[in-house]
Amino acid sequence: MVGKRSAKAKSEPAESNIPDDNEIVMEEERVLNTYDDNSDYALTEAGPFDVAKYCKGIEVEVVNEDDDGMLLDFDLIHVEAPIANALRRVLLAEVPTMAFEKIYLYQNTSVIQDEVLCHRLGLLPIKADPRKFLMPTEKVIGINEHGVDCEEEPQPDPTRNLVFNINVTCTRNRNAPSTATEPHQLYHQSSVYSRSFKWIPCGDQEEQFKGDPPRIVFDDILVAKLRPGQQIEANCHAVKGIGRDHAKFSPVATASYRLLPTIRLLSEVRGEAAVRLKESFSEGVIELKERDGEKIAVVADARRDTCSRNVFRHDDLASVVKLGRKKNHFIFSVESTGALKSAELVVEACKISKPVADAVLRYGKDHPIFRNKILIPIGRGLVRLTTRLRMKRLGLGEPTVVVQVSESAALEQASDFVQQLVLFMYSVGVFSGYYFYTKITTPDTLKSYEFMEFREDNDKVLAELRLRVELLESALKKAGVKVPPLPVPPPPSPASDSNSAPSPTTDSAKQNSSQASSRFPRVSSLPVDAASNVILKGEARKSL
């Protein structure tokens, strides 16, 4: 990959009036030459597709970079749309950052609800290098095994957590002027800003981040508004994560690209027509130059064009202007949230997307069966499928012949497909595991488990009590005391109509209840001393 730095990208020369194969032609009502016939990869040369040669031809030109590194504009040249889109998606969802994951709220008497306040805090961008932290391997501690919020704050892990504290209380300004009406004049700390967060080092973090301590990226982010007597106190634990899990981990505010516009003037445009031509494009695209006392329109900077195609509203200008876009020239715009500089984010995105593709390619080269029986058929099948779908979408029917792509092109196509499939299956596995885990640990499920355990414990206690009662009855029988048998509880009877006649089951239930009521007075009618003597004599006989 060739890296270049330039203050301003080169615009298309006006004298080059012949569009090439890598240029999209934009007419008044049509867009032509939008895709390749055989593959998503442009095969501009005859023969097999050479990956090394293709990579060597890729160029990167840095067009603009802010002093603070937050905004970066660069050109990615000689690549295809799938590669550019993969870079954009990795920037959005795969590059890790640090963000607040758990908020331990000790006091919140503001008008903002607890859950809304915690959500706002989670979206604050944190200035901390995520490369110095590890991804969390366990579920974030914050709820117990019953799904109830813990009251105690857990001990943070220095290799996985950053801890920030906020404690703000609003008070009245007793020295405020009598004519003051604004809250910042009447009260102290009426507005809570991100500058109120204080980093609390844990472990060796103070020494590790001595030169660049973690902090909120911007100091003037408004978090909440308070009035006298209201307070917000919380400890915020940040972890490392990716934007695919939650948008708060996304390292970029925007990551977008567009194709480089091309504007060709087929003939000179002079006078009043040149003025209308300039007004038909965005500012800075067309400039007017004086020649022989007359204004002449020239293309100054085609990359500023927004492709509005307003020039086609003028019949006399539509025939002298050719509009297009370069298919292999992408203008990237990356705006960082502040965790890392935009240039560092692009480098990290390339590092993240490279290992999976390299592993698939290496395995395909080292294993002929995997290469010839799996990867190449998959790649060629994808090309045939995309060709058929494109022709059907254009209303051209079924293709009679589909040109077979080379092995290298099929291998590249299949490796990209396998890479996306592996990432998709991994994501499905992670979300499925989390889904089933949350299903198992729901409060209703935990309550049912607790009820089952409670019932088993009660059954054991009842069995033990029944055994003791039987031992007591046997001891009383040996002493000559008549004891009625234990009542058997009646089986549950189905619900019946209130007007129906009483059933025999009801009579038997009444008999059993009368037996039970007559049994307990007999047992309780024994003197306490006599009953204790009977039990003690029985225990003495057993010991002998």
C-alpha positions in Angstrom: 0.0 0.0 0.0 1.4 3.3 -1.0 0.9 6.3 1.3 0.9 9.9 0.1 0.2 13.2 1.7 -1.2 16.1 -0.2 -2.9 19.3 0.7 -5.4 19.1 -2.1 -6.5 16.2 -4.3 -5.9 16.5 -8.0 -9.0 17.2 -10.1 -9.7 15.7 -13.4 -8.1 17.5 -16.3 -10.6 19.2 -18.6 -8.9 18.0 -21.8 -9.5 14.3 -20.9 -12.9 13.8 -22.6 -12.9 10.0 -23.0 -14.3 8.1 -20.0 -12.5 4.8 -19.1 -14.0 1.5 -18.0 -13.6 2.4 -14.3 -15.8 5.4 -14.6 -19.6 5.6 -13.9 -21.4 7.7 -16.5 -24.1 9.9 -15.1 -26.7 11.1 -17.6 -29.8 13.2 -17.0 -32.1 10.2 -16.2 -29.7 7.2 -16.2 -26.5 6.0 -14.6 -24.4 3.7 -16.8 -21.4 1.4 -16.3 -22.2 0.7 -12.7 -20.9 -2.8 -12.2 -18.6 -5.4 -13.7 -20.0 -8.3 -15.8 -18.3 -11.2 -14.1 -17.2 -10.3 -10.6 -17.2 -7.6 -8.0 -13.5 -7.3 -8.6 -12.3 -5.4 -11.6 -10.2 -7.6 -13.9 -8.5 -4.9 -16.0 -5.9 -7.2 -17.4 -6.1 -10.6 -19.2 -4.9 -13.6 -17.3 -5.2 -14.8 -13.7 -5.9 -12.4 -11.0 -2.7 -11.6 -9.1 -3.3 -10.7 -5.4 0.1 -9.3 -4.8 0.0 -7.0 -7.8 -3.5 -5.9 -6.9 -2.4 -4.9 -3.4 0.7 -3.2 -4.7 -1.5 -0.9 -6.8 -3.6 0.3 -3.9 -2.8 4.0 -3.0 -3.8 6.1 0.0 -3.6 9.9 -0.2 -4.2 11.9 3.0 -6.1 15.0 1.9 -6.9 16.7 5.2 -6.2 16.0 8.9 -7.2 18.3 11.8 -4.6 19.5 14.2 -6.2 17.5 17.0 -6.5 14.4 14.8 -10.3 14.1 15.2 -11.2 14.5 11.5 -9.4 12.8 8.7 -10.1 12.9 4.9 -8.2 10.5 2.7 -8.5 9.0 -0.7 -8.5 5.2 -1.2 -7.5 4.5 -4.8 -7.5 1.4 -7.0 -9.8 -0.7 -4.8 -13.4 -2.0 -5.2 -16.5 -1.2 -3.3 -16.6 -4.4 -1.2 -13.1 -3.6 0.2 -14.0 0.1 0.9 -17.3 -0.9 2.5 -15.5 -3.6 4.7 -13.1 -0.9 6.0 -16.1 1.4 6.8 -18.0 -1.3 8.6 -14.9 -2.4 10.6 -14.4 1.3 11.7 -18.0 1.5 12.9 -18.4 -1.9 14.6 -15.2 -3.7 15.2 -12.6 -1.3 16.5 -12.7 -1.4 20.4 -13.0 1.5 22.7 -13.7 2.1 26.4 -17.2 3.1 27.6 -19.2 3.1 30.8 -20.8 -0.3 31.3 -22.0 -0.2 34.9 -23.2 2.8 36.9 -23.3 2.5 40.7 -25.7 5.3 41.5 -25.5 6.2 45.2 -27.6 9.4 45.0 -29.8 11.0 42.4 -32.4 13.6 43.4 -32.5 15.4 40.1 -35.5 15.4 37.8 -33.9 12.8 35.5 -34.8 9.2 36.2 -32.1 6.8 37.3 -32.2 4.7 34.1 -32.2 7.7 31.8 -29.3 9.3 33.7 -27.2 6.1 33.5 -27.9 5.8 29.8 -26.7 9.4 29.3 -23.5 8.6 31.2 -22.9 5.5 29.2 -22.7 7.5 26.0 -19.9 9.9 27.2 -16.8 9.3 25.1 -13.7 8.4 27.2 -10.2 9.4 26.3 -8.3 6.2 27.0 -6.2 3.9 24.9 -8.2 0.7 24.6 -5.1 -1.2 23.5 -3.9 -1.2 27.1 -6.9 -3.0 28.4 -8.3 -6.5 28.0 -11.8 -7.5 26.9 -14.1 -8.6 29.7 -14.3 -12.4 29.8 -17.1 -12.7 32.4 -20.5 -11.1 32.8 -20.2 -7.6 34.3 -20.7 -7.8 38.0 -23.7 -5.8 39.1 -26.5 -8.3 39.7 -26.6 -11.4 42.0 -27.5 -14.9 41.0 -31.2 -14.0 41.4 -31.1 -11.1 39.0 -31.4 -8.5 41.7 -29.2 -5.4 41.7 -26.3 -5.6 44.1 -26.0 -3.0 46.8 -22.2 -3.2 47.1 -19.9 -2.0 44.4 -17.4 -4.8 43.2 -13.7 -4.4 43.2 -12.5 -3.2 39.8 -9.9 -5.1 37.7 -7.0 -2.8 36.7 -6.5 -4.7 33.4 -10.2 -4.4 32.4 -11.8 -1.5 34.2 -11.6 2.3 34.5 -13.4 3.9 37.4 -14.7 7.5 37.4 -16.5 9.3 40.3 -19.0 12.1 40.1 -20.4 13.9 43.2 -22.2 17.2 42.5 -24.6 19.1 44.8 -26.4 22.2 43.8 -26.5 25.1 46.4 -27.7 28.6 46.5 -25.4 31.5 45.7 -25.9 33.8 48.7 -23.7 36.5 47.1 -25.8 36.6 43.9 -27.0 40.1 42.8 -30.6 41.0 43.6 -31.3 41.5 39.9 -29.9 38.1 38.9 -32.2 35.8 37.0 -30.0 33.2 35.3 -29.4 29.9 37.1 -25.6 30.1 36.9 -25.9 33.4 38.8 -28.4 32.2 41.4 -26.9 28.8 42.1 -23.7 26.9 42.4 -23.2 23.9 40.2 -26.7 24.2 38.7 -25.4 22.4 35.5 -23.5 19.2 35.7 -20.8 18.9 33.0 -18.5 16.2 32.0 -15.6 18.0 33.7 -17.1 16.9 37.0 -16.0 13.3 36.5 -12.8 12.4 38.4 -10.7 9.4 37.5 -10.0 7.0 40.4 -6.9 4.9 39.6 -6.9 1.3 40.7 -3.9 -1.0 40.8 -0.9 0.3 38.9 -3.0 2.5 36.6 -1.7 5.8 38.1 1.9 4.9 37.0 0.7 3.4 33.7 -1.2 6.5 32.6 1.1 9.0 34.2 1.6 11.1 31.1 -1.9 10.9 29.7 -4.5 10.1 32.4 -8.0 8.8 31.3 -10.7 11.5 31.1 -13.9 12.4 29.3 -13.0 13.7 25.8 -14.8 17.0 26.1 -15.2 19.0 29.3 -18.3 20.9 28.3 -20.8 18.0 27.7 -24.0 18.8 29.6 -25.1 15.8 31.7 -27.9 17.2 33.9 -29.3 20.3 35.5 -29.8 20.7 39.2 -31.6 23.0 41.6 -30.7 23.7 45.3 -30.7 20.5 47.4 -30.4 18.2 44.5 -27.4 15.9 44.2 -25.9 13.3 41.8 -23.3 10.8 43.2 -22.1 7.8 41.3 -19.2 5.5 40.5 -18.9 4.6 36.8 -17.1 1.5 35.7 -15.8 1.5 32.1 -15.0 -1.7 30.1 -13.6 -2.4 26.7 -16.1 -3.2 23.9 -17.0 -2.9 20.2 -19.7 -1.1 18.4 -21.3 -4.3 17.3 -22.4 -4.9 20.9 -23.5 -1.3 21.6 -23.2 2.0 19.8 -21.5 3.6 22.9 -18.4 1.6 22.0 -18.2 2.9 18.4 -15.0 4.8 18.0 -16.2 7.1 15.2 -19.0 9.6 15.0 -19.1 9.2 11.2 -17.2 7.0 8.8 -18.4 7.4 5.2 -17.1 7.4 1.7 -18.2 8.6 -1.7 -16.9 8.1 -5.2 -14.6 10.8 -6.8 -16.7 12.9 -9.2 -15.5 13.6 -12.7 -16.5 16.6 -14.8 -15.5 17.0 -18.5 -16.2 20.0 -20.6 -16.5 18.9 -24.3 -16.2 22.5 -25.5 -15.4 26.0 -24.2 -18.2 27.7 -22.3 -18.1 31.5 -22.5 -19.9 34.5 -21.3 -23.4 34.2 -19.7 -23.4 30.5 -20.3 -20.2 30.2 -18.2 -21.9 32.0 -15.3 -24.9 29.7 -15.5 -22.6 26.7 -15.6 -20.8 27.9 -12.4 -24.1 28.3 -10.6 -25.2 24.8 -11.6 -22.5 23.2 -9.5 -21.4 23.4 -5.8 -19.2 26.3 -4.8 -15.6 25.9 -5.9 -16.2 23.3 -8.6 -16.3 25.7 -11.6 -14.2 28.9 -11.8 -14.3 31.7 -14.3 -11.2 32.9 -16.0 -10.7 36.0 -18.2 -9.6 35.4 -21.7 -9.7 38.1 -24.4 -12.1 40.1 -22.2 -14.6 37.3 -21.9 -15.3 34.9 -19.0 -14.5 31.2 -19.6 -15.6 28.3 -17.4 -12.9 25.8 -16.2 -13.1 22.9 -13.8 -11.3 23.9 -10.6 -12.0 21.1 -8.1 -14.3 18.2 -9.2 -14.2 16.5 -5.8 -16.4 19.3 -4.3 -19.3 18.4 -6.6 -22.3 16.8 -4.9 -23.6 15.3 -8.2 -26.8 17.2 -8.1 -26.9 17.2 -12.0 -28.5 20.6 -12.0 -26.6 21.4 -15.2 -29.0 19.2 -17.1 -31.8 21.7 -16.5 -30.1 23.9 -19.2 -30.4 22.5 -22.7 -27.5 24.4 -24.1 -25.2 23.2 -21.3 -26.3 19.5 -21.1 -24.6 18.7 -24.4 -21.2 20.2 -23.4 -20.7 18.6 -20.0 -20.0 14.9 -19.2 -20.5 13.9 -15.6 -19.2 10.7 -14.0 -17.7 9.1 -11.0 -14.5 7.0 -10.5 -15.5 3.4 -9.5 -12.1 2.7 -7.9 -11.5 6.0 -6.2 -13.1 6.5 -2.8 -13.1 9.7 -0.8 -13.2 8.7 2.9 -14.2 10.9 5.8 -13.5 9.6 9.3 -14.5 11.6 12.4 -13.3 10.1 15.7 -15.2 10.4 19.0 -11.9 11.1 20.7 -10.6 7.8 22.2 -8.0 7.5 19.4 -7.0 9.8 16.5 -8.7 9.1 13.2 -5.5 8.0 11.6 -4.9 5.5 14.3 -8.5 4.2 13.9 -7.9 3.5 10.2 -4.7 1.6 11.0 -6.5 -0.4 13.7 -9.3 -1.2 11.4 -6.9 -2.7 8.8 -5.2 -4.8 11.6 -8.6 -6.2 12.7 -9.8 -7.2 9.2 -6.5 -8.7 8.1 -6.1 -11.8 10.4 -9.3 -13.6 9.4 -8.8 -13.1 5.6 -5.1 -14.2 6.0 -6.1 -17.3 7.8 -8.6 -18.3 5.2 -6.2 -17.7 2.3 -3.3 -19.5 4.1 -5.4 -22.5 4.8 -6.7 -22.6 1.2 -3.1 -22.5 -0.1 -1.8 -25.1 2.3 -4.7 -27.6 1.8 -5.5 -28.4 -1.9 -8.7 -30.3 -1.0 -10.1 -27.3 0.9 -9.0 -25.0 -1.9 -10.2 -27.1 -4.9 -13.3 -28.7 -3.4 -14.7 -25.9 -1.1 -13.2 -22.4 -1.7 -13.1 -22.3 -5.5 -16.5 -23.8 -6.1 -18.0 -21.4 -3.5 -16.4 -18.5 -5.2 -17.5 -19.4 -8.6 -21.0 -20.2 -7.4 -21.2 -16.8 -5.8 -20.2 -15.2 -9.1 -22.8 -17.1 -11.0 -25.5 -16.3 -8.4 -24.7 -12.6 -8.4 -24.7 -12.5 -12.2 -28.1 -14.2 -12.4 -29.6 -11.9 -9.8 -28.3 -8.8 -11.5 -29.7 -9.9 -14.9 -33.1 -10.7 -13.3 -33.1 -7.3 -11.5 -32.5 -5.6 -14.9 -35.2 -7.6 -16.6 -32.8 -9.4 -18.9 -33.9 -12.9 -18.0 -31.6 -15.9 -17.4 -28.1 -15.7 -18.8 -27.2 -18.2 -21.5 -23.5 -18.4 -20.5 -21.7 -17.2 -17.4 -18.0 -16.6 -17.9 -16.0 -18.7 -15.4 -13.7 -16.6 -13.3 -10.1 -17.6 -12.6 -9.1 -19.6 -9.5 -7.5 -16.6 -7.9 -10.6 -14.5 -8.3 -12.8 -17.3 -7.0 -10.5 -17.8 -4.1 -10.7 -14.1 -3.2 -14.4 -14.2 -3.5 -14.8 -17.3 -1.3 -12.4 -16.1 1.3 -14.4 -12.9 1.8 -17.6 -15.0 2.0 -16.1 -17.4 4.6 -14.7 -14.5 6.6 -18.2 -12.9 6.8 -19.7 -16.3 7.6 -17.3 -16.9 10.4 -18.0 -13.5 11.9 -21.8 -14.0 11.5 -21.7 -17.5 13.2 -19.6 -16.2 16.0 -22.0 -13.3 16.6 -25.0 -15.7 16.5 -23.3 -18.0 19.0 -22.5 -15.1 21.4 -26.0 -13.7 21.2 -27.7 -17.1 21.5 -25.6 -18.0 24.5 -26.5 -14.7 26.1 -30.1 -15.1 25.2 -30.4 -18.6 26.8 -28.4 -17.5 29.8 -30.8 -14.6 30.4 -33.8 -16.9 29.9 -32.4 -19.3 32.6 -31.6 -16.5 35.0 -35.0 -14.6 34.7 -36.7 -13.8 38.0 -39.6 -16.1 37.2 -37.3 -19.0 36.5 -35.4 -18.4 39.7 -38.6 -18.2 41.7 -39.8 -21.5 40.3 -36.4 -23.1 41.2 -36.7 -21.6 44.7 -40.3 -23.0 45.0 -39.1 -26.5 44.0 -36.3 -26.4 46.5 -38.8 -25.2 49.2 -41.2 -28.0 48.4 -38.5 -30.6 48.5 -37.3 -29.3 51.9 -40.9 -29.3 53.2 -41.4 -32.9 52.0 -38.3 -34.0 53.9 -39.5 -32.2 57.1 -42.9 -33.8 56.8 -41.4 -37.2 56.3 -39.3 -36.8 59.4 -42.3 -35.6 61.4 -44.4 -38.5 60.3 -41.6 -40.9 61.3 -41.4 -39.3 64.8 -45.2 -39.5 65.2 -45.1 -43.2 64.3 -42.4 -43.8 66.9 -44.4 -41.9 69.5 -47.6 -43.9 68.6 -45.7 -47.2 68.9 -44.4 -46.2 72.3 -47.9 -45.2 73.5 -49.3 -48.5 72.2 -46.7 -50.4 74.2 -47.7 -48.4 77.3 -51.4 -49.5 76.8 -52.7 -46.3 75.4 -55.1 -46.6 72.5 -54.2 -44.3 69.6 -56.4 -43.9 66.5 -54.6 -44.3 63.1 -53.2 -41.3 61.3 -55.9 -39.7 59.1 -55.3 -40.1 55.3 -55.9 -36.9 53.5 -58.7 -37.2 50.9 -57.7 -37.0 47.3 -58.5 -33.7 45.6 -62.0 -33.8 44.2 -62.9 -32.0 40.9 -64.9 -28.8 41.1 -68.6 -29.5 41.2 -71.7 -27.4 40.8 -73.0 -25.8 44.0 -76.5 -27.0 43.3 -75.5 -30.7 42.9 -76.2 -33.2 45.6 -73.4 -34.0 48.1 -71.2 -36.9 46.9 -70.0 -39.9 48.9 -66.5 -38.4 48.8 -67.7 -35.4 50.8 -69.1 -37.7 53.5 -65.9 -39.6 53.8 -64.0 -36.3 54.1 -66.3 -35.3 56.9 -65.7 -38.6 58.6 -61.9 -38.2 58.4 -62.1 -34.7 59.7 -64.2 -35.8 62.7 -61.7 -38.6 63.3 -58.8 -36.1 63.3 -60.7 -33.7 65.6 -61.4 -36.6 68.0 -57.8 -37.9 67.8 -55.9 -34.8 68.9 -57.9 -34.2 72.1 -57.1 -37.8 73.2 -53.4 -37.3 72.8 -53.5 -33.9 74.4 -55.7 -35.2 77.2 -52.8 -37.2 78.6 -51.0 -35.6 81.4 -47.7 -34.1 80.4 -45.8 -36.1 83.1 -47.5 -39.3 82.0 -46.6 -38.8 78.4 -43.0 -38.0 79.2 -42.7 -41.1 81.4 -44.1 -43.3 78.6 -41.5 -41.9 76.1 -38.7 -42.1 78.6 -39.5 -45.7 79.5 -39.6 -46.6 75.9 -36.2 -45.0 75.3 -34.8 -46.8 78.4 -36.1 -50.2 77.1 -34.4 -49.5 73.7 -31.1 -48.7 75.5 -31.3 -52.0 77.4 
